[in-house]
Amino acid sequence: MPTRILPAVGDADAVRSITTLLSQLPDAEPVTPVVDSTQLVDALARLAAESVDELPEVVIVHERIGPVPALELIRDVALRFPAVGVILVTSDASPGLFQAAMDYGARGLVALPLGYEELASRVQAVAQWSVGVRRHLGAGGDVFTGVGGTVVTVSGAKGGVGATLTAIQLALAAQASGRGTALVDLDLQTGDVASFLDVQFRRSVVDLAAISDISPRVLADAVYRHETGVALLLAPGEGERGEDVTDRAARQIVGALRSRYDVVVIDCGAQLSGAGAAAVEMADTALLVTTPDVVAVRGAKRAVRMWDRLQIRKAEETTVVVNRHGRNAEIQPPLIQKITGTAVAATTVPAHYKELQSAVDAGRVHELDGKSTVKQALWTLAGELGLVRAAEGSHRAGRLRGDRAAVGFRRRREAGG
């Protein structure tokens, strides 16, 4: 069986050199190279969604790949796709870098300039390891998708548009449907998840920032298990401590959470930090919440353009959620879609703050009345995003359709129909 090899190389000259050598290897089947970290993770996720057998046995990561640094990318691939063997190609073959690469999850290292014998030997060894891992997974009877939990980030076009409430209700909906869910507050200076859920807890995301290898026990010590069942990883009480959570730390934290929970919802707030940027880049779904007014929509457009300039996320890969929507508003979702160049969620959230005020003021938004149109809309949005189990989503949708039919029947009867 040929060995499928996927090169991740950003430099054009290096691409030609590597692909030429790979094509000469016996029983090798080089895959079309990807040029950055985002393309690599997306390509692997698409293949893993079909079957673990569709994944390449070997991924070759060049030291100058970007925008995510090579070692961080290797850690992400190792966490999300553990049946894929990763080889780092680097000009630094020192023992220190070799040890670091192994610690981050690489299965081998090849020094530049590339030599046929060394590359062939490394590819063969890593391919054999990958095949052995897959055989073991198959013997265990586990269905392995390689993708891990679903990560959703929620960002605000500006402050006060409802990003935190949206993130909380999405997490509650996922948890209520039977999926293990974590809610992370990465609004590091002004995070309010704890206030919205009436939680006081001494630990926060900062406690994980300096840990290079986040074990399940360390992660469990840092999260707060809320009465709803949602695992909370809170923002620090002292906002200045948020600077300790770097983009590198955020990638490690999100990777650890993805491996432990079915759904990970991250509140990134309205200000883009390095940690928030890393989370948005890693997310399966990136939401941008806006209200249908000129200032907020301009903020959404600015955010989308900035994400694109920084190579965090493309506009077409971002979904805008319209909060406080009304039929009489001059700015409607199709216009927002045209202005921002993003997708817009089919579910809009109505402007009924009176339903929320008492629950928000009491810090008990998890006790929001089930009849609230705002809660119903946000839980419907969770279904649209695939965060709730299919059976639960179908049952809920059927129940809502039944409720609407009953209301229609009563109205017709009252009208004498």
C-alpha positions in Angstrom: 0.0 0.0 0.0 1.5 3.4 -1.0 2.4 5.9 1.8 0.4 9.1 1.5 2.6 12.1 2.3 1.2 15.6 2.7 3.8 18.4 2.7 3.0 21.7 4.5 5.5 24.1 3.1 5.1 27.9 2.6 8.2 28.6 0.6 7.9 28.0 -3.1 11.5 26.8 -3.6 11.2 24.4 -0.6 8.0 23.0 -2.1 9.7 22.1 -5.3 12.7 20.5 -3.5 10.6 18.5 -1.1 8.0 17.3 -3.7 10.8 16.3 -6.1 12.4 14.1 -3.5 9.1 12.7 -2.3 8.2 11.6 -5.8 11.4 9.5 -5.9 10.7 7.6 -2.7 9.5 4.0 -3.2 5.8 3.4 -2.6 5.3 7.0 -1.9 2.1 8.9 -2.9 2.7 12.7 -2.4 -0.4 14.7 -1.8 -0.8 18.2 -3.2 1.1 20.5 -0.8 -0.6 23.0 1.4 1.0 26.4 1.9 0.0 27.4 5.4 -1.1 26.1 8.8 -4.8 26.8 8.2 -4.9 24.9 5.0 -3.2 21.9 6.6 -5.6 21.7 9.5 -8.6 22.2 7.2 -7.4 19.5 4.8 -6.9 17.0 7.6 -10.3 17.8 9.2 -12.1 17.2 5.9 -10.4 13.9 5.4 -10.9 12.8 9.0 -14.6 13.6 8.7 -14.9 10.8 6.1 -12.7 8.2 7.8 -9.4 7.9 9.6 -8.3 5.7 6.7 -8.5 8.8 4.4 -5.8 10.7 6.4 -2.3 10.7 5.0 0.1 8.5 7.0 2.8 11.2 7.0 2.7 15.1 7.2 5.9 17.0 6.5 6.0 20.4 8.2 8.6 22.9 7.0 10.1 25.2 9.7 9.0 28.4 7.9 5.3 27.4 7.7 2.9 30.1 8.9 1.0 31.9 10.3 1.1 29.3 13.2 4.7 28.5 14.2 5.9 25.0 13.1 6.1 23.5 16.6 2.7 24.9 17.6 1.2 23.5 14.4 2.8 20.1 15.1 1.2 20.1 18.6 -2.2 20.9 17.1 -2.0 18.1 14.5 -0.8 15.6 17.1 -3.7 16.4 19.4 -6.4 16.5 16.8 -5.1 13.7 14.4 -3.0 11.3 16.6 -2.9 8.7 13.9 -0.9 11.0 11.6 2.9 11.0 11.9 4.5 14.4 11.6 8.0 15.1 10.4 9.7 18.5 11.0 12.0 19.8 8.3 14.4 22.3 9.7 17.8 23.9 9.3 18.4 23.5 13.0 19.2 19.9 13.8 20.5 20.6 17.3 19.6 18.2 20.2 17.6 21.0 21.9 15.3 21.4 18.9 15.0 17.7 18.4 13.8 17.3 22.0 11.4 20.2 21.6 9.9 18.7 18.4 9.4 15.3 20.1 7.8 17.1 23.1 5.4 18.8 20.8 4.4 15.5 19.1 6.6 15.2 16.1 7.6 11.6 15.1 10.8 12.6 13.3 13.1 15.5 12.3 14.9 15.9 9.0 17.7 18.5 8.6 18.1 20.9 5.7 19.4 20.7 3.0 17.4 17.6 2.4 19.1 14.3 1.5 17.4 11.4 -0.1 18.6 8.7 2.3 17.7 10.6 5.5 14.2 11.6 4.2 13.4 8.1 2.9 14.5 6.5 6.2 12.4 9.0 8.3 9.3 8.7 6.1 9.4 4.9 6.2 9.7 4.8 10.0 7.0 7.3 10.6 4.6 5.6 8.0 5.1 2.3 9.8 4.3 3.9 13.1 1.1 5.5 11.7 -0.1 2.2 10.2 0.5 0.5 13.6 -1.5 3.2 15.4 -4.4 2.8 13.0 -4.3 -1.0 13.3 -4.5 -0.6 17.1 -7.4 1.8 16.9 -9.2 -0.6 14.6 -8.6 -3.5 16.9 -10.0 -1.5 19.9 -13.3 -1.1 18.1 -13.3 2.7 18.6 -14.6 4.9 15.9 -11.9 7.5 15.6 -12.7 10.7 13.6 -9.5 12.6 14.4 -11.3 15.9 14.6 -11.9 16.0 18.4 -14.5 18.2 19.9 -16.2 21.0 18.0 -14.8 24.5 18.8 -16.9 27.6 18.4 -15.7 31.1 19.1 -18.0 34.0 19.7 -16.7 37.5 19.2 -18.4 40.8 19.4 -18.4 43.4 16.6 -18.1 45.9 19.4 -18.8 45.9 23.2 -22.4 45.4 24.3 -23.7 43.5 21.3 -24.5 40.3 23.3 -21.5 38.0 22.6 -21.3 36.7 26.1 -25.0 35.9 26.4 -24.8 34.2 23.0 -21.8 32.1 24.1 -23.5 31.1 27.3 -26.7 30.0 25.8 -25.0 28.1 23.0 -23.0 26.2 25.7 -26.2 25.5 27.8 -28.0 24.2 24.7 -25.2 21.8 23.8 -24.9 20.6 27.4 -28.7 20.1 27.7 -28.7 17.9 24.6 -26.3 15.5 26.2 -23.0 16.7 24.8 -20.1 17.3 27.2 -19.5 21.1 26.9 -16.9 23.6 28.1 -17.4 27.3 28.1 -14.2 29.4 28.0 -14.0 33.1 28.8 -11.1 34.5 26.7 -12.3 38.1 27.1 -9.3 38.3 29.4 -9.6 41.9 30.7 -13.4 42.3 30.9 -14.8 38.8 30.9 -18.3 38.5 32.5 -19.1 34.8 32.1 -18.7 34.4 35.9 -21.0 37.3 36.6 -23.7 36.1 34.2 -23.7 32.6 35.9 -23.3 33.7 39.5 -19.9 31.9 39.9 -17.0 32.7 42.2 -13.9 30.5 41.6 -10.3 31.1 42.5 -8.9 29.5 39.3 -8.9 30.9 35.8 -7.5 30.4 32.3 -4.3 32.1 33.6 -3.5 29.1 35.8 -3.0 27.0 32.6 -1.0 29.6 30.7 2.4 28.6 32.0 1.9 24.8 31.8 3.5 23.2 28.8 1.8 19.9 29.0 -1.8 20.2 30.2 -2.9 16.8 31.6 -6.5 15.8 32.2 -6.0 16.2 35.9 -4.5 19.7 35.6 -7.3 20.7 33.3 -10.0 19.4 35.7 -8.5 21.4 38.5 -8.7 24.6 36.5 -12.4 24.3 35.4 -15.5 25.0 37.4 -18.3 22.5 37.1 -21.4 24.6 36.9 -24.8 23.3 38.2 -26.0 23.0 34.6 -23.1 20.6 33.9 -21.2 23.0 31.7 -17.4 23.1 32.5 -16.3 26.7 32.9 -12.8 28.0 32.3 -13.1 31.6 33.5 -11.3 34.9 32.8 -9.0 36.2 35.5 -10.5 38.4 38.2 -7.6 40.8 37.7 -7.6 41.9 34.1 -4.0 42.7 33.9 -3.2 39.0 34.4 -4.8 38.3 31.1 -1.5 39.3 29.4 0.0 36.0 30.7 -2.3 34.1 28.3 -0.3 34.2 25.1 -1.3 32.9 21.7 0.9 29.8 22.3 -0.8 29.2 25.7 -4.3 29.6 24.1 -3.5 27.0 21.4 -2.4 24.5 24.1 -5.5 25.2 26.2 -8.0 25.0 23.3 -6.3 21.8 22.1 -6.5 20.2 25.6 -10.2 21.2 25.9 -11.0 19.9 22.4 -9.6 16.5 23.3 -11.8 16.3 26.5 -15.2 17.8 25.5 -17.6 17.3 22.7 -18.3 21.0 22.4 -16.0 23.9 23.3 -17.6 27.4 23.2 -15.2 30.4 23.6 -16.2 33.9 24.4 -13.5 36.1 22.8 -15.1 39.5 23.6 -14.9 42.5 21.3 -11.1 43.2 21.7 -8.8 41.0 19.7 -5.9 39.6 21.8 -3.2 37.2 20.8 -5.1 34.4 22.7 -8.4 35.3 21.0 -6.8 35.4 17.6 -5.3 31.9 18.1 -8.8 30.6 19.3 -10.5 32.1 16.2 -8.0 30.5 13.9 -8.4 27.1 15.5 -12.2 27.2 15.7 -14.4 25.0 13.6 -16.9 27.8 13.6 -16.2 31.5 14.2 -19.2 33.6 15.1 -19.2 37.4 15.0 -22.2 38.9 16.8 -23.6 42.3 15.7 -26.7 44.3 16.2 -28.5 45.8 13.2 -27.2 49.4 13.5 -24.6 51.3 11.6 -21.9 51.5 14.3 -22.0 47.7 15.1 -22.1 46.7 11.4 -19.1 48.9 10.7 -17.4 47.2 13.7 -18.2 43.8 12.2 -16.7 44.9 8.9 -13.5 46.1 10.6 -13.2 42.9 12.5 -13.6 40.7 9.4 -11.0 42.8 7.4 -8.5 42.6 10.3 -8.9 38.9 10.6 -8.2 38.5 6.9 -5.2 40.9 7.0 -3.7 39.0 9.9 -4.4 35.6 8.2 -6.6 34.6 11.1 -9.7 33.8 9.2 -11.2 34.6 5.8 -14.5 36.5 5.6 -16.3 33.6 3.9 -15.3 31.3 6.8 -16.9 33.6 9.4 -20.6 33.6 10.4 -22.3 36.7 11.6 -25.1 36.4 14.1 -27.6 39.3 14.1 -28.8 40.1 17.7 -31.7 42.4 18.6 -33.2 41.9 15.2 -36.5 43.5 14.3 -38.6 43.4 11.1 -38.7 47.1 11.0 -35.0 47.7 11.3 -33.5 49.5 8.3 -30.5 47.2 8.3 -31.5 43.6 7.6 -29.3 40.4 7.5 -28.9 40.3 3.7 -27.4 43.8 3.8 -25.1 42.8 6.6 -24.0 39.8 4.6 -23.3 42.1 1.6 -21.3 44.6 3.7 -19.2 42.1 5.6 -18.7 39.5 2.9 -19.5 36.8 5.5 -22.1 34.2 5.9 -25.0 35.2 8.1 -26.8 32.8 10.4 -30.3 32.0 9.3 -31.4 32.3 12.9 -31.7 35.9 14.2 -32.1 36.9 17.8 -35.1 39.2 18.6 -34.8 42.5 20.5 -36.5 41.6 23.7 -34.2 42.8 26.5 -37.1 42.9 29.0 -37.1 39.1 29.0 -33.5 39.1 30.0 -33.1 42.0 32.5 -34.1 40.2 35.7 -32.0 37.1 34.9 -29.0 39.2 33.9 -29.2 41.5 36.9 -29.4 38.4 39.2 -26.5 36.7 37.5 -28.7 33.7 36.7 -29.0 33.7 32.9 -29.0 29.9 33.0 -32.4 30.2 34.6 -33.8 32.2 31.8 -37.5 31.2 31.2 -37.9 28.6 28.5 -40.6 30.7 27.0 -38.2 33.6 26.3 -38.0 34.3 22.6 -34.4 35.2 23.0 -33.5 31.9 24.6 -35.5 30.0 22.0 -33.7 31.8 19.2 -30.2 31.2 20.7 -31.0 27.5 21.3 -32.3 27.3 17.7 -29.0 28.8 16.6 -27.2 26.1 18.5 -29.1 23.5 16.4 -28.3 25.4 13.2 -24.6 25.2 14.1 -24.8 21.5 14.9 -24.0 21.9 18.6 -26.9 19.8 19.8 -27.5 16.1 19.3 -29.6 15.4 16.2 -32.4 13.6 18.1 -32.7 16.5 20.6 -32.7 19.0 17.7 -35.3 17.1 15.8 -37.5 16.7 18.9 -37.1 20.4 19.7 -37.9 21.4 16.2 -41.0 19.2 16.1 -42.2 20.6 19.4 -41.8 24.1 18.2 -43.6 23.3 15.0 -46.4 21.7 17.1 -46.6 24.8 19.3 -46.9 27.1 16.3 -49.6 24.8 14.8 -51.5 24.9 18.1 -51.3 28.7 18.2 -52.5 28.9 14.6 -55.4 26.6 15.3 -56.5 28.7 18.4 -56.4 31.9 16.3 -58.5 30.4 13.6 -61.0 29.1 16.2 -61.2 32.5 17.9 -61.8 34.1 14.5 -64.7 31.6 13.9 -62.8 29.6 11.2 
